[in-house]
Amino acid sequence: MTTVLEIERAIEQLPSDQFSKIHDWIVEKDWQTWDAQVERDSADGKLDFLVEEALRDTESGDTRPL
C-alpha cells in the first residue's frame, strides 16, 4: 500500500503538465464528493431550513444577497 507521503513525493517529481492533470483530477473528485454529500443532505431534509429561510425572505421582500 502506498502512503500519502510516498504519493506526495511522487507528485512533487511530476512535470508541470502531469501535475496539472493530477490537480484537475483531485479537484474534480473533491467536487463530486461535495455534490454527493449535498444530495444526501437534501434528500435527508438537512437543508430544508435553507429553503424555508429563502421563502421567508422572499415573502418579506428581503432579497439581499448573503
Biopython code that builds the backbone (N, CA, C, O; Angstrom):
import numpy as np
from Bio.PDB.StructureBuilder import StructureBuilder

atoms = [
    (1, "MET", "N", (0.843, -1.181, 0.000)),
    (1, "MET", "CA", (0.000, 0.000, 0.000)),
    (1, "MET", "C", (0.886, 1.241, 0.000)),
    (1, "MET", "O", (1.839, 1.336, 0.773)),
    (2, "THR", "N", (0.570, 2.166, -0.854)),
    (2, "THR", "CA", (1.310, 3.409, -0.951)),
    (2, "THR", "C", (0.835, 4.382, 0.118)),
    (2, "THR", "O", (-0.367, 4.522, 0.345)),
    (3, "THR", "N", (1.768, 5.049, 0.769)),
    (3, "THR", "CA", (1.399, 6.018, 1.804)),
    (3, "THR", "C", (1.196, 7.395, 1.181)),
    (3, "THR", "O", (1.630, 7.664, 0.061)),
    (4, "VAL", "N", (0.534, 8.245, 1.928)),
    (4, "VAL", "CA", (0.320, 9.615, 1.467)),
    (4, "VAL", "C", (1.656, 10.300, 1.234)),
    (4, "VAL", "O", (1.818, 11.029, 0.256)),
    (5, "LEU", "N", (2.598, 10.075, 2.112)),
    (5, "LEU", "CA", (3.917, 10.688, 1.954)),
    (5, "LEU", "C", (4.569, 10.255, 0.643)),
    (5, "LEU", "O", (5.171, 11.073, -0.053)),
    (6, "GLU", "N", (4.451, 8.980, 0.308)),
    (6, "GLU", "CA", (5.006, 8.491, -0.962)),
    (6, "GLU", "C", (4.298, 9.138, -2.150)),
    (6, "GLU", "O", (4.936, 9.496, -3.140)),
    (7, "ILE", "N", (3.005, 9.282, -2.048)),
    (7, "ILE", "CA", (2.243, 9.922, -3.133)),
    (7, "ILE", "C", (2.654, 11.381, -3.266)),
    (7, "ILE", "O", (2.858, 11.874, -4.375)),
    (8, "GLU", "N", (2.776, 12.073, -2.131)),
    (8, "GLU", "CA", (3.215, 13.477, -2.174)),
    (8, "GLU", "C", (4.574, 13.612, -2.849)),
    (8, "GLU", "O", (4.778, 14.498, -3.678)),
    (9, "ARG", "N", (5.489, 12.738, -2.494)),
    (9, "ARG", "CA", (6.836, 12.795, -3.087)),
    (9, "ARG", "C", (6.789, 12.520, -4.585)),
    (9, "ARG", "O", (7.501, 13.155, -5.363)),
    (10, "ALA", "N", (5.949, 11.571, -4.982)),
    (10, "ALA", "CA", (5.818, 11.260, -6.407)),
    (10, "ALA", "C", (5.230, 12.453, -7.158)),
    (10, "ALA", "O", (5.674, 12.782, -8.259)),
    (11, "ILE", "N", (4.233, 13.096, -6.561)),
    (11, "ILE", "CA", (3.606, 14.260, -7.203)),
    (11, "ILE", "C", (4.618, 15.386, -7.370)),
    (11, "ILE", "O", (4.631, 16.073, -8.392)),
    (12, "GLU", "N", (5.463, 15.570, -6.361)),
    (12, "GLU", "CA", (6.482, 16.622, -6.440)),
    (12, "GLU", "C", (7.452, 16.402, -7.602)),
    (12, "GLU", "O", (8.066, 17.355, -8.083)),
    (13, "GLN", "N", (7.592, 15.178, -8.048)),
    (13, "GLN", "CA", (8.518, 14.858, -9.127)),
    (13, "GLN", "C", (7.882, 14.982, -10.520)),
    (13, "GLN", "O", (8.576, 14.874, -11.531)),
    (14, "LEU", "N", (6.582, 15.206, -10.569)),
    (14, "LEU", "CA", (5.890, 15.256, -11.860)),
    (14, "LEU", "C", (6.258, 16.503, -12.653)),
    (14, "LEU", "O", (6.476, 17.567, -12.073)),
    (15, "PRO", "N", (6.328, 16.378, -13.975)),
    (15, "PRO", "CA", (6.456, 17.570, -14.815)),
    (15, "PRO", "C", (5.171, 18.397, -14.685)),
    (15, "PRO", "O", (4.127, 17.868, -14.303)),
    (16, "SER", "N", (5.249, 19.667, -14.996)),
    (16, "SER", "CA", (4.125, 20.572, -14.761)),
    (16, "SER", "C", (2.840, 20.137, -15.458)),
    (16, "SER", "O", (1.756, 20.304, -14.897)),
    (17, "ASP", "N", (2.933, 19.581, -16.675)),
    (17, "ASP", "CA", (1.706, 19.173, -17.359)),
    (17, "ASP", "C", (1.043, 18.001, -16.645)),
    (17, "ASP", "O", (-0.184, 17.925, -16.577)),
    (18, "GLN", "N", (1.853, 17.087, -16.112)),
    (18, "GLN", "CA", (1.302, 15.954, -15.379)),
    (18, "GLN", "C", (0.765, 16.396, -14.008)),
    (18, "GLN", "O", (-0.243, 15.876, -13.528)),
    (19, "PHE", "N", (1.447, 17.350, -13.398)),
    (19, "PHE", "CA", (0.948, 17.906, -12.142)),
    (19, "PHE", "C", (-0.414, 18.542, -12.356)),
    (19, "PHE", "O", (-1.320, 18.356, -11.544)),
    (20, "SER", "N", (-0.566, 19.285, -13.436)),
    (20, "SER", "CA", (-1.849, 19.928, -13.740)),
    (20, "SER", "C", (-2.950, 18.892, -13.912)),
    (20, "SER", "O", (-4.078, 19.098, -13.465)),
    (21, "LYS", "N", (-2.626, 17.792, -14.554)),
    (21, "LYS", "CA", (-3.631, 16.738, -14.750)),
    (21, "LYS", "C", (-4.062, 16.130, -13.423)),
    (21, "LYS", "O", (-5.255, 15.930, -13.196)),
    (22, "ILE", "N", (-3.114, 15.835, -12.549)),
    (22, "ILE", "CA", (-3.471, 15.237, -11.263)),
    (22, "ILE", "C", (-4.215, 16.248, -10.395)),
    (22, "ILE", "O", (-5.131, 15.889, -9.655)),
    (23, "HIS", "N", (-3.820, 17.499, -10.492)),
    (23, "HIS", "CA", (-4.518, 18.564, -9.761)),
    (23, "HIS", "C", (-5.971, 18.645, -10.202)),
    (23, "HIS", "O", (-6.879, 18.670, -9.371)),
    (24, "ASP", "N", (-6.186, 18.686, -11.507)),
    (24, "ASP", "CA", (-7.553, 18.766, -12.039)),
    (24, "ASP", "C", (-8.376, 17.550, -11.627)),
    (24, "ASP", "O", (-9.561, 17.675, -11.319)),
    (25, "TRP", "N", (-7.752, 16.379, -11.622)),
    (25, "TRP", "CA", (-8.452, 15.160, -11.228)),
    (25, "TRP", "C", (-8.872, 15.228, -9.753)),
    (25, "TRP", "O", (-9.994, 14.861, -9.404)),
    (26, "ILE", "N", (-7.967, 15.699, -8.898)),
    (26, "ILE", "CA", (-8.274, 15.799, -7.472)),
    (26, "ILE", "C", (-9.384, 16.820, -7.233)),
    (26, "ILE", "O", (-10.295, 16.571, -6.443)),
    (27, "VAL", "N", (-9.314, 17.951, -7.900)),
    (27, "VAL", "CA", (-10.358, 18.971, -7.744)),
    (27, "VAL", "C", (-11.706, 18.418, -8.191)),
    (27, "VAL", "O", (-12.707, 18.612, -7.503)),
    (28, "GLU", "N", (-11.748, 17.738, -9.321)),
    (28, "GLU", "CA", (-12.997, 17.156, -9.818)),
    (28, "GLU", "C", (-13.528, 16.105, -8.847)),
    (28, "GLU", "O", (-14.728, 16.058, -8.580)),
    (29, "LYS", "N", (-12.651, 15.273, -8.325)),
    (29, "LYS", "CA", (-13.049, 14.245, -7.355)),
    (29, "LYS", "C", (-13.632, 14.888, -6.102)),
    (29, "LYS", "O", (-14.625, 14.408, -5.554)),
    (30, "ASP", "N", (-13.014, 15.967, -5.657)),
    (30, "ASP", "CA", (-13.499, 16.692, -4.485)),
    (30, "ASP", "C", (-14.896, 17.263, -4.732)),
    (30, "ASP", "O", (-15.775, 17.156, -3.876)),
    (31, "TRP", "N", (-15.099, 17.873, -5.909)),
    (31, "TRP", "CA", (-16.426, 18.418, -6.247)),
    (31, "TRP", "C", (-17.463, 17.306, -6.317)),
    (31, "TRP", "O", (-18.594, 17.501, -5.872)),
    (32, "GLN", "N", (-17.114, 16.158, -6.858)),
    (32, "GLN", "CA", (-18.054, 15.035, -6.931)),
    (32, "GLN", "C", (-18.453, 14.574, -5.527)),
    (32, "GLN", "O", (-19.619, 14.275, -5.272)),
    (33, "THR", "N", (-17.486, 14.519, -4.634)),
    (33, "THR", "CA", (-17.762, 14.137, -3.249)),
    (33, "THR", "C", (-18.680, 15.160, -2.584)),
    (33, "THR", "O", (-19.634, 14.796, -1.896)),
    (34, "TRP", "N", (-18.384, 16.435, -2.794)),
    (34, "TRP", "CA", (-19.211, 17.518, -2.245)),
    (34, "TRP", "C", (-20.632, 17.429, -2.784)),
    (34, "TRP", "O", (-21.591, 17.499, -2.015)),
    (35, "ASP", "N", (-20.778, 17.278, -4.083)),
    (35, "ASP", "CA", (-22.110, 17.178, -4.700)),
    (35, "ASP", "C", (-22.898, 16.004, -4.138)),
    (35, "ASP", "O", (-24.090, 16.132, -3.858)),
    (36, "ALA", "N", (-22.245, 14.872, -3.973)),
    (36, "ALA", "CA", (-22.923, 13.693, -3.428)),
    (36, "ALA", "C", (-23.382, 13.950, -1.995)),
    (36, "ALA", "O", (-24.475, 13.532, -1.610)),
    (37, "GLN", "N", (-22.557, 14.632, -1.206)),
    (37, "GLN", "CA", (-22.933, 14.951, 0.174)),
    (37, "GLN", "C", (-24.125, 15.897, 0.206)),
    (37, "GLN", "O", (-25.041, 15.709, 1.007)),
    (38, "VAL", "N", (-24.125, 16.905, -0.651)),
    (38, "VAL", "CA", (-25.246, 17.851, -0.707)),
    (38, "VAL", "C", (-26.522, 17.119, -1.119)),
    (38, "VAL", "O", (-27.589, 17.382, -0.564)),
    (39, "GLU", "N", (-26.426, 16.215, -2.075)),
    (39, "GLU", "CA", (-27.596, 15.446, -2.497)),
    (39, "GLU", "C", (-28.129, 14.591, -1.353)),
    (39, "GLU", "O", (-29.341, 14.522, -1.148)),
    (40, "ARG", "N", (-27.236, 13.936, -0.602)),
    (40, "ARG", "CA", (-27.674, 13.121, 0.543)),
    (40, "ARG", "C", (-28.328, 13.990, 1.608)),
    (40, "ARG", "O", (-29.387, 13.651, 2.137)),
    (41, "ASP", "N", (-27.688, 15.113, 1.919)),
    (41, "ASP", "CA", (-28.230, 16.012, 2.932)),
    (41, "ASP", "C", (-29.591, 16.558, 2.510)),
    (41, "ASP", "O", (-30.497, 16.678, 3.334)),
    (42, "SER", "N", (-29.733, 16.884, 1.243)),
    (42, "SER", "CA", (-31.003, 17.384, 0.734)),
    (42, "SER", "C", (-32.083, 16.315, 0.833)),
    (42, "SER", "O", (-33.193, 16.594, 1.286)),
    (43, "ALA", "N", (-31.766, 15.100, 0.415)),
    (43, "ALA", "CA", (-32.732, 14.002, 0.470)),
    (43, "ALA", "C", (-33.125, 13.685, 1.906)),
    (43, "ALA", "O", (-34.254, 13.263, 2.158)),
    (44, "ASP", "N", (-32.210, 13.883, 2.850)),
    (44, "ASP", "CA", (-32.478, 13.624, 4.259)),
    (44, "ASP", "C", (-33.182, 14.790, 4.948)),
    (44, "ASP", "O", (-33.514, 14.707, 6.130)),
    (45, "GLY", "N", (-33.411, 15.886, 4.201)),
    (45, "GLY", "CA", (-34.099, 17.043, 4.774)),
    (45, "GLY", "C", (-33.208, 17.960, 5.578)),
    (45, "GLY", "O", (-33.698, 18.875, 6.240)),
    (46, "LYS", "N", (-31.918, 17.735, 5.533)),
    (46, "LYS", "CA", (-30.995, 18.539, 6.338)),
    (46, "LYS", "C", (-30.838, 19.967, 5.807)),
    (46, "LYS", "O", (-30.305, 20.830, 6.504)),
    (47, "LEU", "N", (-31.294, 20.218, 4.592)),
    (47, "LEU", "CA", (-31.163, 21.554, 4.019)),
    (47, "LEU", "C", (-32.500, 22.283, 3.925)),
    (47, "LEU", "O", (-32.580, 23.381, 3.375)),
    (48, "ASP", "N", (-33.541, 21.668, 4.464)),
    (48, "ASP", "CA", (-34.870, 22.278, 4.399)),
    (48, "ASP", "C", (-34.895, 23.667, 5.027)),
    (48, "ASP", "O", (-35.627, 24.548, 4.575)),
    (49, "PHE", "N", (-34.101, 23.855, 6.059)),
    (49, "PHE", "CA", (-34.081, 25.161, 6.723)),
    (49, "PHE", "C", (-33.647, 26.268, 5.757)),
    (49, "PHE", "O", (-34.087, 27.409, 5.898)),
    (50, "LEU", "N", (-32.806, 25.955, 4.794)),
    (50, "LEU", "CA", (-32.369, 26.955, 3.813)),
    (50, "LEU", "C", (-33.518, 27.359, 2.889)),
    (50, "LEU", "O", (-33.677, 28.536, 2.567)),
    (51, "VAL", "N", (-34.304, 26.393, 2.471)),
    (51, "VAL", "CA", (-35.458, 26.669, 1.623)),
    (51, "VAL", "C", (-36.453, 27.523, 2.401)),
    (51, "VAL", "O", (-36.971, 28.511, 1.880)),
    (52, "GLU", "N", (-36.718, 27.140, 3.648)),
    (52, "GLU", "CA", (-37.654, 27.896, 4.476)),
    (52, "GLU", "C", (-37.184, 29.328, 4.683)),
    (52, "GLU", "O", (-37.987, 30.261, 4.632)),
    (53, "GLU", "N", (-35.899, 29.506, 4.914)),
    (53, "GLU", "CA", (-35.344, 30.848, 5.096)),
    (53, "GLU", "C", (-35.486, 31.671, 3.823)),
    (53, "GLU", "O", (-35.842, 32.848, 3.879)),
    (54, "ALA", "N", (-35.212, 31.064, 2.687)),
    (54, "ALA", "CA", (-35.337, 31.779, 1.408)),
    (54, "ALA", "C", (-36.788, 32.174, 1.150)),
    (54, "ALA", "O", (-37.058, 33.277, 0.674)),
    (55, "LEU", "N", (-37.711, 31.287, 1.460)),
    (55, "LEU", "CA", (-39.134, 31.604, 1.275)),
    (55, "LEU", "C", (-39.565, 32.738, 2.193)),
    (55, "LEU", "O", (-40.297, 33.631, 1.767)),
    (56, "ARG", "N", (-39.124, 32.716, 3.445)),
    (56, "ARG", "CA", (-39.450, 33.810, 4.382)),
    (56, "ARG", "C", (-38.890, 35.128, 3.871)),
    (56, "ARG", "O", (-39.570, 36.154, 3.908)),
    (57, "ASP", "N", (-37.657, 35.100, 3.397)),
    (57, "ASP", "CA", (-37.034, 36.325, 2.888)),
    (57, "ASP", "C", (-37.782, 36.854, 1.681)),
    (57, "ASP", "O", (-38.002, 38.060, 1.559)),
    (58, "THR", "N", (-38.173, 35.963, 0.794)),
    (58, "THR", "CA", (-38.900, 36.374, -0.410)),
    (58, "THR", "C", (-40.254, 36.969, -0.028)),
    (58, "THR", "O", (-40.654, 38.001, -0.567)),
    (59, "GLU", "N", (-40.945, 36.334, 0.882)),
    (59, "GLU", "CA", (-42.261, 36.830, 1.308)),
    (59, "GLU", "C", (-42.160, 38.180, 1.996)),
    (59, "GLU", "O", (-43.069, 39.002, 1.880)),
    (60, "SER", "N", (-41.068, 38.420, 2.711)),
    (60, "SER", "CA", (-40.897, 39.688, 3.425)),
    (60, "SER", "C", (-40.296, 40.762, 2.524)),
    (60, "SER", "O", (-40.184, 41.920, 2.925)),
    (61, "GLY", "N", (-39.907, 40.379, 1.302)),
    (61, "GLY", "CA", (-39.311, 41.348, 0.388)),
    (61, "GLY", "C", (-37.812, 41.505, 0.556)),
    (61, "GLY", "O", (-37.196, 42.330, -0.120)),
    (62, "ASP", "N", (-37.223, 40.735, 1.439)),
    (62, "ASP", "CA", (-35.786, 40.802, 1.682)),
    (62, "ASP", "C", (-35.076, 39.914, 0.677)),
    (62, "ASP", "O", (-34.991, 38.700, 0.861)),
    (63, "THR", "N", (-34.569, 40.519, -0.383)),
    (63, "THR", "CA", (-33.893, 39.749, -1.433)),
    (63, "THR", "C", (-32.409, 40.107, -1.520)),
    (63, "THR", "O", (-31.773, 39.917, -2.556)),
    (64, "ARG", "N", (-31.865, 40.632, -0.409)),
    (64, "ARG", "CA", (-30.445, 40.967, -0.403)),
    (64, "ARG", "C", (-29.598, 39.705, -0.544)),
    (64, "ARG", "O", (-29.945, 38.662, 0.010)),
    (65, "PRO", "N", (-28.505, 39.790, -1.273)),
    (65, "PRO", "CA", (-27.599, 38.631, -1.336)),
    (65, "PRO", "C", (-26.987, 38.391, 0.035)),
    (65, "PRO", "O", (-26.906, 39.299, 0.862)),
    (66, "LEU", "N", (-26.556, 37.152, 0.263)),
    (66, "LEU", "CA", (-25.952, 36.812, 1.552)),
    (66, "LEU", "C", (-24.684, 37.546, 1.799)),
    (66, "LEU", "O", (-24.059, 37.364, 2.844)),
]
sb = StructureBuilder()
sb.init_structure("model")
sb.init_model(0)
sb.init_chain("A")
sb.init_seg("    ")
for serial, (resi, resn, name, xyz) in enumerate(atoms, 1):
    if name == "N":
        sb.init_residue(resn, " ", resi, " ")
    sb.init_atom(name, np.array(xyz, "f"), 0.0, 1.0, " ", f" {name:<3s}", serial, name[0])
structure = sb.get_structure()
